[in-house]
Amino acid sequence: MLKTSDLRAMNEDELVEKVAQLKKDLMQYRFQSKTGKLETKSTIKAVRKDIARLLTIINEKKENLEVKP
């Protein structure tokens, strides 16, 4: 699980790269789940929450850039 304070310190490019990596991981976990090789299904839920957290922070950063004159 990623810490929000650590994510806020990253720039937008790093966050987008992290989202892409987590989406690849999520695909692999789903495949492992279907083949029965995934030990804990809670990892899928945790990765989905991490992706949502990252996307929220990216959107917040975009909004802050638009508001400032």
C-alpha positions as CSV (number, residue, x, y, z in Angstrom):
1,M,0.0,0.0,0.0
2,L,1.3,3.4,-1.0
3,K,1.5,6.3,1.4
4,T,-0.3,9.4,0.3
5,S,2.4,11.7,1.7
6,D,5.0,9.9,-0.4
7,L,2.8,10.2,-3.5
8,R,2.2,13.9,-3.1
9,A,5.9,14.5,-3.1
10,M,6.2,12.9,-6.6
11,N,5.8,14.9,-9.8
12,E,3.0,14.2,-12.3
13,D,5.2,12.2,-14.7
14,E,6.3,9.8,-12.0
15,L,2.7,9.4,-10.9
16,V,1.5,8.6,-14.4
17,E,4.4,6.1,-14.7
18,K,3.4,4.5,-11.4
19,V,-0.2,4.2,-12.5
20,A,0.9,2.4,-15.7
21,Q,3.0,0.0,-13.8
22,L,0.2,-0.8,-11.3
23,K,-2.2,-1.4,-14.2
24,K,0.2,-4.0,-15.6
25,D,0.5,-5.6,-12.2
26,L,-3.3,-5.6,-11.8
27,M,-3.6,-7.4,-15.1
28,Q,-1.1,-10.0,-14.0
29,Y,-2.9,-10.5,-10.7
30,R,-6.2,-11.0,-12.4
31,F,-4.6,-13.6,-14.7
32,Q,-3.1,-15.4,-11.7
33,S,-6.4,-15.3,-10.0
34,K,-8.2,-17.0,-12.9
35,T,-5.5,-19.7,-13.2
36,G,-5.6,-20.3,-9.4
37,K,-2.0,-19.2,-8.8
38,L,-2.8,-16.0,-6.8
39,E,-2.4,-16.7,-3.1
40,T,-4.3,-13.8,-1.7
41,K,-7.1,-12.1,-3.6
42,S,-6.9,-9.0,-1.4
43,T,-3.8,-7.9,-3.4
44,I,-6.2,-7.1,-6.3
45,K,-8.3,-4.9,-4.1
46,A,-5.2,-3.2,-2.7
47,V,-3.8,-2.5,-6.2
48,R,-7.1,-1.1,-7.4
49,K,-7.2,1.3,-4.4
50,D,-3.6,2.4,-5.0
51,I,-4.5,3.2,-8.6
52,A,-7.5,5.2,-7.5
53,R,-5.4,7.0,-4.9
54,L,-2.8,7.9,-7.6
55,L,-5.4,9.1,-10.1
56,T,-7.0,11.3,-7.4
57,I,-3.6,12.9,-6.6
58,I,-3.0,13.5,-10.3
59,N,-6.3,15.2,-10.7
60,E,-5.7,17.3,-7.6
61,K,-2.4,18.5,-9.0
62,K,-4.0,19.3,-12.4
63,E,-6.7,21.3,-10.6
64,N,-4.1,23.3,-8.6
65,L,-2.3,24.2,-11.8
66,E,-5.5,25.4,-13.4
67,V,-6.6,27.5,-10.5
68,K,-3.3,29.4,-10.1
69,P,-3.2,32.5,-12.4
